[in-house]
């Protein structure tokens, strides 16, 4: 009986994991294109020290003396602007790490005022995450659940922005389904740049791809 119980628990765990993974798009899902070519930063602009690693991931190597988050030209920003889309990516941070995924950025001289940010922050173990914790929309709304993994492990975001609606799937769990107009972002346009924040702290991104929605 004990063996049967363990098998049932194991099967349930595998099923739950599979269902969670299904919330993220498959590797071969139609319509997705890579935002990085694995060789250089073509299609992006930055003055920060973002490098393409041998495995094709993109990582920030802060230079001596760099600090703070208001160095907007150091953010890694797309040259192209996007309207409605699904953005799928993985990220990794160190202990006390901090970055962020910005979207609908209208002015590359001030990402914070002209766009919105899905936070990346080392808040593993936090019981009640708020808007400024990992998975939240900064100055908007917190995630329904803390899904961030321990520092040093890869995490995954699938973020869908359509019209005024934003949905965030975080490591297999939908943690945000909100209207930009209801969370203090009425001023944002319906298109803008995508960017990764330079907080002068190490961060890695990989498998960054986008599907533009009609």
Secondary structure, DSSP 8 states (H G I E B T S, - for coil): -HHHHHHHHHHHHHHHHHHHHHTS--TT-TT-EES--SSS-TTEE-SS-EEE-TTS-EEE---TT---S--GGGSEEESS-BSSEEEEEEEEE-TT-EEEEEEEE--TT-HHHHSEEEEEE--TT-SS--TTSTTSBTTTB--SS-----TTS-EEEEEEEETTEEEEEETTEEEEEEEGGGGT-TT--S-BEEEE---SS-EEEEEEEEEE--
